[in-house]
Amino acid sequence: MTEVRFRPLAASDGDRYVATGEWRGRAGGYAIQGKGATLVAELKATI
């Protein structure tokens, strides 16, 4: 498991990410390997 802490986001940040279409077919609705990495402040493995 991994704990994901997102950075503070404005509604426009989410709108821009959704518009990329990168979220489609992703567990959790984002892709940390791609543009979704800009939404994340910290990753922490918990197991």
C-alpha positions as CSV (number, residue, x, y, z in Angstrom):
1,M,0.0,0.0,0.0
2,T,1.0,3.6,-0.6
3,E,-0.2,6.7,1.2
4,V,-0.6,9.6,-1.2
5,R,-0.7,13.2,0.0
6,F,-2.0,15.7,-2.6
7,R,-0.7,19.2,-2.7
8,P,-3.3,22.0,-2.0
9,L,-5.4,22.2,-5.2
10,A,-7.6,24.8,-6.7
11,A,-10.7,23.6,-8.6
12,S,-8.9,24.7,-11.8
13,D,-6.1,22.3,-11.1
14,G,-8.5,19.4,-11.0
15,D,-10.3,20.6,-14.1
16,R,-7.0,20.8,-16.1
17,Y,-6.1,17.3,-15.1
18,V,-9.5,15.9,-16.0
19,A,-9.2,17.6,-19.4
20,T,-6.0,15.7,-20.1
21,G,-7.9,12.4,-20.1
22,E,-5.0,10.7,-18.4
23,W,-7.1,9.6,-15.5
24,R,-9.2,7.2,-17.6
25,G,-8.6,3.6,-16.7
26,R,-6.5,4.4,-13.7
27,A,-7.0,3.0,-10.2
28,G,-7.8,6.0,-8.0
29,G,-8.4,8.2,-11.0
30,Y,-4.9,9.6,-11.5
31,A,-1.6,8.5,-12.9
32,I,1.4,9.3,-10.7
33,Q,3.8,8.4,-13.6
34,G,2.4,11.2,-15.8
35,K,0.8,14.5,-15.5
36,G,-0.8,13.4,-12.2
37,A,2.5,13.7,-10.5
38,T,2.0,17.5,-10.5
39,L,-1.0,16.9,-8.1
40,V,1.0,15.0,-5.5
41,A,3.0,16.4,-2.6
42,E,4.2,13.2,-1.0
43,L,4.2,9.4,-1.4
44,K,4.8,7.1,1.5
45,A,4.9,3.3,1.3
46,T,3.0,1.9,4.2
47,I,3.6,-1.8,3.7
